[in-house]
Amino acid sequence: MKRILVWFLILSFSAAAARAQDDATQQQINKLSGQVQDLLDAQALQAKRITALETEISELHDKSSQPGAADTANADDLKKLADQVQELAKKQQADNDLILKEIGKLGKASGSSSGHRSTPSVTTNTATAGSSAGGKENGYEYKVAERDTLSIIARAYREQGIKVTSDQILKANPGLNPNSLKVGQKIFIPAPAQ
């Protein structure tokens, strides 16, 4: 009986080991089947992509072989185009010149109608009015008009050939506040150094 029991135990252990081995083998088979299926799906996708590329290449080949597909510009076409561009550039420059001329006319008309940009009168300024050397300084007296700023005044003098900057006007007029110029206020415009 002991022998039978031993054989029975050996047989049941063998059966359990075989069953465990069968389960592990089945899992490996299932895993490999899944991987094979993934590879087959990827291959099918690649085949579709290749077919689409072949179709696209075929269409491009057909389009390139049709008449008129090889339209290219020759040297004469490029020369004509360059001439047209140059003509347009000349017209644009002429338009720009005309616009600048008209703006200049408008500027002169508005400047002369307001009356505040008349020819400056030459005066002499003493040391207290801006001379840094303690002596006399040549320059111009200017009467501030409505909407004047130091930059507008300096620009008006530069347009008349007198090279002066806003900073030079400020230095020649100690105590002058450029942010509160008063209409009728007289300021000294220094003449350029000779």
C-alpha positions as a Markdown table, in Angstrom:
| # | Residue | x | y | z |
|---|---|---|---|---|
| 1 | Met | 0.0 | 0.0 | 0.0 |
| 2 | Lys | 2.8 | 2.3 | 0.7 |
| 3 | Arg | 4.1 | 1.6 | -2.8 |
| 4 | Ile | 0.8 | 2.5 | -4.3 |
| 5 | Leu | 0.6 | 5.6 | -2.2 |
| 6 | Val | 4.1 | 6.6 | -3.3 |
| 7 | Trp | 3.3 | 5.9 | -6.9 |
| 8 | Phe | 0.1 | 7.9 | -6.6 |
| 9 | Leu | 2.0 | 10.8 | -5.1 |
| 10 | Ile | 4.6 | 10.7 | -7.8 |
| 11 | Leu | 1.9 | 10.5 | -10.5 |
| 12 | Ser | 0.0 | 13.5 | -9.0 |
| 13 | Phe | 3.1 | 15.6 | -8.8 |
| 14 | Ser | 4.0 | 14.7 | -12.4 |
| 15 | Ala | 0.6 | 15.6 | -13.5 |
| 16 | Ala | 0.7 | 19.0 | -11.7 |
| 17 | Ala | 4.2 | 19.7 | -13.1 |
| 18 | Ala | 3.0 | 18.8 | -16.6 |
| 19 | Arg | -0.1 | 21.0 | -16.2 |
| 20 | Ala | 2.0 | 23.9 | -15.0 |
| 21 | Gln | 4.4 | 23.4 | -17.9 |
| 22 | Asp | 1.5 | 23.3 | -20.3 |
| 23 | Asp | 0.1 | 26.6 | -18.9 |
| 24 | Ala | 3.5 | 28.3 | -19.3 |
| 25 | Thr | 3.9 | 27.0 | -22.8 |
| 26 | Gln | 0.4 | 28.2 | -23.7 |
| 27 | Gln | 1.2 | 31.7 | -22.4 |
| 28 | Gln | 4.3 | 31.8 | -24.5 |
| 29 | Ile | 2.3 | 30.6 | -27.5 |
| 30 | Asn | -0.3 | 33.3 | -26.9 |
| 31 | Lys | 2.4 | 36.0 | -26.6 |
| 32 | Leu | 4.1 | 34.9 | -29.8 |
| 33 | Ser | 0.7 | 34.8 | -31.6 |
| 34 | Gly | 0.1 | 38.4 | -30.5 |
| 35 | Gln | 3.5 | 39.6 | -31.7 |
| 36 | Val | 3.0 | 37.8 | -35.0 |
| 37 | Gln | -0.4 | 39.5 | -35.4 |
| 38 | Asp | 1.2 | 42.9 | -34.7 |
| 39 | Leu | 3.8 | 42.3 | -37.4 |
| 40 | Leu | 1.2 | 41.2 | -39.9 |
| 41 | Asp | -0.8 | 44.4 | -39.2 |
| 42 | Ala | 2.3 | 46.6 | -39.6 |
| 43 | Gln | 3.1 | 44.8 | -42.8 |
| 44 | Ala | -0.4 | 45.5 | -44.1 |
| 45 | Leu | -0.1 | 49.2 | -43.2 |
| 46 | Gln | 3.2 | 49.4 | -45.0 |
| 47 | Ala | 1.7 | 47.8 | -48.1 |
| 48 | Lys | -1.1 | 50.4 | -48.1 |
| 49 | Arg | 1.5 | 53.2 | -47.8 |
| 50 | Ile | 3.5 | 51.8 | -50.6 |
| 51 | Thr | 0.5 | 51.6 | -52.8 |
| 52 | Ala | -0.5 | 55.2 | -52.0 |
| 53 | Leu | 3.0 | 56.4 | -52.9 |
| 54 | Glu | 3.0 | 54.4 | -56.1 |
| 55 | Thr | -0.3 | 56.1 | -57.0 |
| 56 | Glu | 1.0 | 59.5 | -56.2 |
| 57 | Ile | 4.2 | 59.0 | -58.3 |
| 58 | Ser | 2.1 | 57.8 | -61.2 |
| 59 | Glu | -0.1 | 60.9 | -61.0 |
| 60 | Leu | 2.9 | 63.2 | -60.9 |
| 61 | His | 4.4 | 61.4 | -63.8 |
| 62 | Asp | 1.2 | 61.8 | -65.8 |
| 63 | Lys | 1.0 | 65.5 | -64.9 |
| 64 | Ser | 4.6 | 66.1 | -65.9 |
| 65 | Ser | 4.2 | 64.4 | -69.3 |
| 66 | Gln | 1.1 | 66.5 | -70.2 |
| 67 | Pro | 1.7 | 69.5 | -72.6 |
| 68 | Gly | 2.2 | 72.8 | -70.8 |
| 69 | Ala | 3.5 | 71.2 | -67.6 |
| 70 | Ala | 7.0 | 72.2 | -68.4 |
| 71 | Asp | 6.3 | 76.0 | -68.5 |
| 72 | Thr | 9.5 | 77.7 | -67.6 |
| 73 | Ala | 10.7 | 81.3 | -68.1 |
| 74 | Asn | 13.3 | 82.0 | -70.7 |
| 75 | Ala | 15.7 | 84.9 | -70.8 |
| 76 | Asp | 13.4 | 87.1 | -72.9 |
| 77 | Asp | 10.5 | 86.6 | -70.4 |
| 78 | Leu | 12.8 | 87.5 | -67.5 |
| 79 | Lys | 14.1 | 90.6 | -69.3 |
| 80 | Lys | 10.5 | 91.8 | -70.0 |
| 81 | Leu | 9.6 | 91.2 | -66.3 |
| 82 | Ala | 12.7 | 93.1 | -65.2 |
| 83 | Asp | 11.8 | 96.0 | -67.5 |
| 84 | Gln | 8.3 | 96.1 | -66.1 |
| 85 | Val | 9.6 | 96.2 | -62.6 |
| 86 | Gln | 12.0 | 99.0 | -63.4 |
| 87 | Glu | 9.2 | 101.0 | -65.1 |
| 88 | Leu | 7.0 | 100.5 | -62.0 |
| 89 | Ala | 9.9 | 101.6 | -59.7 |
| 90 | Lys | 10.3 | 104.8 | -61.8 |
| 91 | Lys | 6.6 | 105.5 | -61.6 |
| 92 | Gln | 6.7 | 104.9 | -57.9 |
| 93 | Gln | 9.7 | 107.3 | -57.5 |
| 94 | Ala | 7.9 | 110.0 | -59.5 |
| 95 | Asp | 4.8 | 109.6 | -57.3 |
| 96 | Asn | 6.9 | 109.9 | -54.2 |
| 97 | Asp | 8.6 | 113.0 | -55.5 |
| 98 | Leu | 5.2 | 114.5 | -56.4 |
| 99 | Ile | 3.9 | 113.7 | -52.9 |
| 100 | Leu | 6.9 | 115.2 | -51.2 |
| 101 | Lys | 6.6 | 118.3 | -53.4 |
| 102 | Glu | 2.9 | 118.7 | -52.4 |
| 103 | Ile | 3.7 | 118.1 | -48.7 |
| 104 | Gly | 6.4 | 120.8 | -49.0 |
| 105 | Lys | 3.9 | 123.2 | -50.6 |
| 106 | Leu | 1.4 | 122.5 | -47.8 |
| 107 | Gly | 4.1 | 123.0 | -45.2 |
| 108 | Lys | 5.1 | 126.4 | -46.7 |
| 109 | Ala | 1.5 | 127.5 | -47.1 |
| 110 | Ser | 0.6 | 126.6 | -43.5 |
| 111 | Gly | 3.9 | 128.1 | -42.2 |
| 112 | Ser | 3.4 | 131.4 | -44.0 |
| 113 | Ser | -0.3 | 131.7 | -43.2 |
| 114 | Ser | 0.3 | 131.5 | -39.5 |
| 115 | Gly | 2.8 | 134.3 | -39.6 |
| 116 | His | 5.0 | 133.0 | -36.8 |
| 117 | Arg | 7.9 | 131.9 | -39.0 |
| 118 | Ser | 8.9 | 135.2 | -40.5 |
| 119 | Thr | 12.5 | 136.0 | -41.2 |
| 120 | Pro | 14.3 | 136.3 | -37.9 |
| 121 | Ser | 15.9 | 139.5 | -37.0 |
| 122 | Val | 19.5 | 139.6 | -35.9 |
| 123 | Thr | 20.2 | 140.7 | -32.4 |
| 124 | Thr | 23.0 | 140.7 | -29.9 |
| 125 | Asn | 22.6 | 138.9 | -26.7 |
| 126 | Thr | 24.5 | 139.8 | -23.5 |
| 127 | Ala | 26.2 | 137.5 | -21.1 |
| 128 | Thr | 23.1 | 137.2 | -18.9 |
| 129 | Ala | 21.0 | 135.9 | -21.7 |
| 130 | Gly | 23.1 | 132.9 | -22.7 |
| 131 | Ser | 26.7 | 133.7 | -23.6 |
| 132 | Ser | 29.0 | 131.3 | -21.9 |
| 133 | Ala | 32.2 | 133.3 | -22.4 |
| 134 | Gly | 30.9 | 136.3 | -20.5 |
| 135 | Gly | 30.9 | 138.5 | -23.6 |
| 136 | Lys | 28.4 | 139.1 | -26.4 |
| 137 | Glu | 27.0 | 136.4 | -28.5 |
| 138 | Asn | 25.4 | 136.8 | -32.0 |
| 139 | Gly | 22.1 | 135.3 | -32.6 |
| 140 | Tyr | 18.4 | 135.9 | -33.3 |
| 141 | Glu | 15.5 | 137.0 | -31.2 |
| 142 | Tyr | 12.4 | 134.9 | -31.7 |
| 143 | Lys | 8.9 | 135.6 | -30.5 |
| 144 | Val | 7.1 | 132.4 | -29.6 |
| 145 | Ala | 3.9 | 131.7 | -31.5 |
| 146 | Glu | 1.0 | 129.4 | -30.8 |
| 147 | Arg | 1.8 | 125.7 | -30.8 |
| 148 | Asp | 5.6 | 126.3 | -30.9 |
| 149 | Thr | 8.0 | 123.9 | -29.3 |
| 150 | Leu | 11.8 | 124.1 | -29.2 |
| 151 | Ser | 12.1 | 121.4 | -31.9 |
| 152 | Ile | 9.6 | 123.2 | -34.2 |
| 153 | Ile | 11.5 | 126.5 | -33.7 |
| 154 | Ala | 14.9 | 124.9 | -34.3 |
| 155 | Arg | 13.6 | 123.1 | -37.4 |
| 156 | Ala | 12.2 | 126.5 | -38.8 |
| 157 | Tyr | 15.7 | 128.1 | -38.4 |
| 158 | Arg | 17.4 | 125.1 | -39.9 |
| 159 | Glu | 15.1 | 125.4 | -42.9 |
| 160 | Gln | 16.3 | 129.0 | -43.3 |
| 161 | Gly | 20.0 | 127.8 | -43.3 |
| 162 | Ile | 20.7 | 128.5 | -39.6 |
| 163 | Lys | 22.1 | 125.4 | -38.0 |
| 164 | Val | 20.7 | 125.3 | -34.4 |
| 165 | Thr | 19.4 | 122.5 | -32.2 |
| 166 | Ser | 16.9 | 122.5 | -29.4 |
| 167 | Asp | 19.7 | 121.9 | -26.9 |
| 168 | Gln | 21.6 | 124.9 | -28.1 |
| 169 | Ile | 18.5 | 127.1 | -27.7 |
| 170 | Leu | 18.1 | 125.8 | -24.1 |
| 171 | Lys | 21.7 | 126.5 | -23.3 |
| 172 | Ala | 21.4 | 130.1 | -24.7 |
| 173 | Asn | 18.3 | 130.7 | -22.6 |
| 174 | Pro | 19.0 | 129.8 | -18.9 |
| 175 | Gly | 15.9 | 129.2 | -16.9 |
| 176 | Leu | 13.8 | 128.6 | -20.0 |
| 177 | Asn | 11.3 | 125.8 | -19.4 |
| 178 | Pro | 10.7 | 124.0 | -22.8 |
| 179 | Asn | 7.4 | 122.5 | -21.5 |
| 180 | Ser | 5.8 | 125.9 | -20.8 |
| 181 | Leu | 6.6 | 128.3 | -23.7 |
| 182 | Lys | 4.2 | 131.2 | -23.7 |
| 183 | Val | 2.9 | 132.9 | -26.8 |
| 184 | Gly | 4.7 | 136.3 | -27.3 |
| 185 | Gln | 7.6 | 135.2 | -25.1 |
| 186 | Lys | 11.0 | 136.2 | -26.6 |
| 187 | Ile | 13.8 | 133.7 | -26.7 |
| 188 | Phe | 17.3 | 133.9 | -28.0 |
| 189 | Ile | 18.4 | 131.7 | -30.9 |
| 190 | Pro | 22.2 | 131.4 | -31.0 |
| 191 | Ala | 23.9 | 132.0 | -34.4 |
| 192 | Pro | 26.2 | 129.1 | -35.5 |
| 193 | Ala | 29.8 | 129.7 | -34.7 |
| 194 | Gln | 31.8 | 131.2 | -37.6 |
